[in-house]
Amino acid sequence: MLKDSKAFSGFSVDDLPRAKEFYGETLGIDVGEENGLLHLRTGGGNTVLVYPKDNHVPAEYTVLNFPVDDVEATVRELTARGIVFERYVDEQDELGINRGPGPLIAWFKDPAGNVLSIIQA
């Protein structure tokens, strides 16, 4: 029944203008705004919905993953733009990249405290 539906995901933030600036200017994502909602247009034509919520509580999991060809270069560029990478596991290097089992990955938060990641494509 839903197999041909173009599903999308969404998450909340506590300050929509601040989120629009972060996702659009800091991360360089194409951001649209309609009916009080943000639409993040990511590679491959995917859209992620970002909506305001007065009693927003950041998710305790990664809400958005960005696959990239070069995790280290992307982490360095985002660090230069002021992004601080989170430390969750012992296998993370000085840049915050997890080099343990699995793909290379580094986590950071948006201004609302939602967890995002850069992950090896």
Residue frames relative to the residue before (quaternion, step in Angstrom):
aa qw qx qy qz dx dy dz
M 1.0000 0.0000 0.0000 0.0000 0.00 0.00 0.00
L 0.8023 0.2532 -0.1360 0.5231 3.62 0.90 -0.84
K 0.3830 0.7774 -0.4516 0.2124 3.58 1.24 -0.07
D 0.7424 0.3813 -0.2291 0.5010 3.63 1.05 -0.58
S 0.4704 0.6684 -0.4447 0.3663 3.57 1.29 0.07
K 0.3485 -0.7215 0.5558 0.2213 3.57 -0.91 0.89
A 0.1769 -0.8285 0.5278 0.0609 3.54 0.13 1.35
F 0.0582 -0.7652 0.6386 0.0566 3.54 -1.25 0.47
S 0.3615 -0.7206 0.5561 0.2021 3.51 -1.28 0.39
G 0.0692 -0.7952 0.6001 0.0527 3.53 -1.27 0.25
F 0.0603 -0.7748 0.6276 0.0465 3.51 -1.33 0.28
S 0.4831 -0.6916 0.4682 0.2629 3.55 -1.23 0.46
V 0.1239 -0.7382 0.6567 0.0922 3.50 -1.40 0.38
D 0.4706 -0.6883 0.4751 0.2813 3.57 -1.22 0.36
D 0.7775 0.1880 -0.1009 0.5916 3.62 1.24 -0.25
L 0.2855 -0.8170 0.4781 0.1498 3.57 -0.06 1.30
P 0.6623 0.4893 -0.3396 0.4545 3.67 0.83 -0.78
R 0.6443 0.5093 -0.3207 0.4718 3.59 1.01 -0.76
A 0.6365 0.5144 -0.3203 0.4772 3.59 1.03 -0.78
K 0.6342 0.5344 -0.3310 0.4502 3.59 0.97 -0.84
E 0.6601 0.4962 -0.3022 0.4761 3.59 0.96 -0.85
F 0.6634 0.5154 -0.3061 0.4479 3.60 0.89 -0.93
Y 0.7325 0.4250 -0.2503 0.4692 3.57 0.71 -1.06
G 0.7142 0.4624 -0.2597 0.4569 3.58 0.97 -0.81
E 0.7930 0.3243 -0.1647 0.4888 3.56 0.76 -1.04
T 0.7159 0.4384 -0.2745 0.4690 3.61 0.77 -0.94
L 0.7807 0.3199 -0.1739 0.5079 3.59 0.85 -0.97
G 0.4094 -0.7542 0.4398 0.2648 3.61 1.21 -0.28
I 0.3960 0.7083 -0.4824 0.3297 3.57 1.18 0.57
D 0.4853 -0.6233 0.5234 0.3196 3.57 -1.15 0.65
V 0.0385 -0.8205 0.5690 -0.0378 3.58 -0.49 1.23
G 0.1075 -0.7671 0.6305 0.0501 3.53 -0.90 1.00
E 0.1690 -0.7722 0.6020 0.1129 3.55 -1.19 0.45
E 0.1400 0.7790 -0.5941 0.1438 3.54 -0.84 1.05
N 0.8565 0.0282 -0.0571 0.5122 3.57 -0.92 0.95
G 0.6910 -0.4964 0.2806 0.4443 3.59 1.01 0.78
L 0.6343 0.4799 -0.3304 0.5081 3.56 1.25 0.44
L 0.3424 -0.7009 0.5780 0.2395 3.57 -1.20 0.51
H 0.1543 -0.7457 0.6415 0.0922 3.53 -1.19 0.70
L 0.1704 -0.7744 0.6043 0.0776 3.57 -0.48 1.22
R 0.1466 -0.7903 0.5916 0.0621 3.57 -0.58 1.16
T 0.0955 -0.8279 0.5527 -0.0020 3.52 -0.26 1.32
G 0.7426 -0.4033 0.2921 0.4478 3.55 -1.29 0.11
G 0.7809 0.3268 -0.2485 0.4708 3.54 -1.14 0.61
G 0.5900 -0.6188 0.3556 0.3774 3.57 1.24 0.22
N 0.4479 0.6847 -0.4628 0.3412 3.58 1.21 0.23
T 0.1628 -0.7643 0.6164 0.0972 3.55 -1.19 0.62
V 0.1375 -0.7566 0.6353 0.0710 3.53 -1.07 0.85
L 0.3190 -0.7542 0.5504 0.1625 3.56 -0.87 1.01
V 0.0662 -0.7657 0.6391 0.0292 3.58 -0.95 0.93
Y 0.0256 -0.8284 0.5580 -0.0425 3.56 -0.64 1.12
P 0.4902 -0.6628 0.4767 0.3052 3.57 -1.11 0.66
K 0.0053 0.7746 -0.6322 0.0169 3.54 -1.12 0.70
D 0.4518 -0.7285 0.4490 0.2520 3.56 -0.57 1.18
N 0.7770 0.2732 -0.1581 0.5447 3.59 0.92 -0.83
H 0.0899 0.8416 -0.5219 0.1065 3.56 1.07 0.85
V 0.0397 -0.7367 0.6749 0.0153 3.51 -1.10 0.87
P 0.4573 -0.6973 0.4651 0.2972 3.62 -0.66 1.02
A 0.5261 -0.6212 0.4821 0.3239 3.54 -1.10 0.75
E 0.3973 -0.7124 0.5289 0.2343 3.57 -1.15 0.62
Y 0.6731 0.3957 -0.2774 0.5598 3.56 1.22 0.52
T 0.6199 -0.5333 0.4109 0.4029 3.57 -1.27 0.20
V 0.2294 -0.8061 0.5343 0.1100 3.58 -0.66 1.12
L 0.8035 0.0997 -0.0316 0.5860 3.59 1.17 -0.48
N 0.1182 -0.7902 0.6007 0.0261 3.57 -0.82 1.08
F 0.1739 -0.7812 0.5939 0.0820 3.57 -0.95 0.91
P 0.2108 -0.7748 0.5815 0.1310 3.63 -0.32 1.16
V 0.0091 0.7929 -0.6077 0.0446 3.58 -0.90 0.98
D 0.5610 -0.6123 0.4423 0.3388 3.56 -1.22 0.46
D 0.7995 0.1533 -0.0550 0.5782 3.60 1.07 -0.73
V 0.2724 -0.7990 0.5195 0.1325 3.56 -0.05 1.34
E 0.6736 0.5145 -0.3141 0.4278 3.59 0.81 -0.96
A 0.6701 0.4865 -0.3057 0.4699 3.62 0.88 -0.88
T 0.6563 0.5068 -0.3119 0.4638 3.58 0.99 -0.81
V 0.6405 0.5102 -0.3229 0.4745 3.59 0.96 -0.82
R 0.6487 0.5093 -0.3250 0.4629 3.61 0.93 -0.81
E 0.6611 0.5025 -0.3060 0.4656 3.61 0.95 -0.85
L 0.6818 0.4727 -0.2954 0.4738 3.59 0.90 -0.86
T 0.6037 0.5392 -0.3526 0.4695 3.59 1.07 -0.66
A 0.6415 0.5151 -0.3147 0.4734 3.60 1.01 -0.79
R 0.6845 0.4585 -0.2760 0.4950 3.60 1.19 -0.52
G 0.6580 -0.5567 0.2893 0.4165 3.58 1.29 0.21
I 0.4683 0.6659 -0.4579 0.3573 3.59 1.24 0.11
V 0.1989 -0.7481 0.6242 0.1052 3.56 -1.03 0.90
F 0.2977 -0.7761 0.5340 0.1546 3.57 -0.74 1.05
E 0.4846 -0.6896 0.4802 0.2428 3.52 -1.06 0.92
R 0.2613 -0.7364 0.6018 0.1653 3.55 -1.27 0.46
Y 0.0049 0.8341 -0.5487 0.0561 3.56 -0.48 1.21
V 0.8132 0.1596 -0.0493 0.5575 3.59 0.99 -0.80
D 0.6410 -0.5731 0.3704 0.3515 3.56 -1.24 0.52
E 0.6593 0.5541 -0.3083 0.4039 3.59 1.11 -0.58
Q 0.4890 0.6637 -0.4423 0.3533 3.63 1.22 0.17
D 0.3892 -0.7220 0.5269 0.2226 3.54 -1.04 0.86
E 0.7659 -0.3807 0.2579 0.4494 3.58 -1.31 -0.11
L 0.6520 0.4978 -0.3158 0.4769 3.61 1.20 -0.40
G 0.5427 -0.6085 0.4045 0.4142 3.57 1.25 -0.39
I 0.4926 0.6571 -0.4275 0.3780 3.57 1.29 0.18
N 0.3420 -0.7194 0.5668 0.2105 3.56 -0.86 0.99
R 0.0800 -0.8134 0.5762 -0.0033 3.55 -0.60 1.19
G 0.4020 0.7077 -0.4730 0.3375 3.55 1.24 0.51
P 0.7995 -0.2356 0.1886 0.5194 3.58 -1.18 -0.50
G 0.7402 0.3813 -0.2994 0.4659 3.55 -1.11 0.69
P 0.7186 -0.4316 0.3079 0.4500 3.57 -1.28 -0.10
L 0.5888 -0.5242 0.4559 0.4131 3.55 -1.25 0.35
I 0.0933 0.7940 -0.5912 0.1063 3.57 -0.92 0.95
A 0.0283 -0.7671 0.6406 0.0186 3.55 -1.17 0.66
W 0.2500 -0.7950 0.5438 0.0985 3.56 -0.93 0.97
F 0.0421 0.7668 -0.6401 0.0207 3.53 -1.20 0.67
K 0.3906 -0.7266 0.5177 0.2268 3.58 -1.26 0.26
D 0.4329 -0.6443 0.5565 0.2963 3.51 -1.25 0.53
P 0.7182 -0.4517 0.2832 0.4471 3.65 -1.17 0.15
A 0.6672 0.4865 -0.3025 0.4761 3.61 1.18 -0.46
G 0.5758 -0.6197 0.3601 0.3934 3.60 1.29 -0.02
N 0.4416 0.6775 -0.4668 0.3579 3.60 1.25 0.19
V 0.3988 -0.7249 0.5149 0.2245 3.58 -0.98 0.87
L 0.0790 -0.7613 0.6435 -0.0064 3.53 -1.00 1.04
S 0.1328 -0.8034 0.5691 0.1145 3.59 -1.18 0.27
I 0.2829 -0.6475 0.6752 0.2117 3.45 -1.45 0.39
I 0.0236 0.8175 -0.5713 0.0686 3.58 -0.67 1.08
Q 0.5681 -0.6148 0.4332 0.3341 3.56 -1.07 0.80
A 0.3752 -0.7359 0.5213 0.2144 3.58 -0.77 1.04
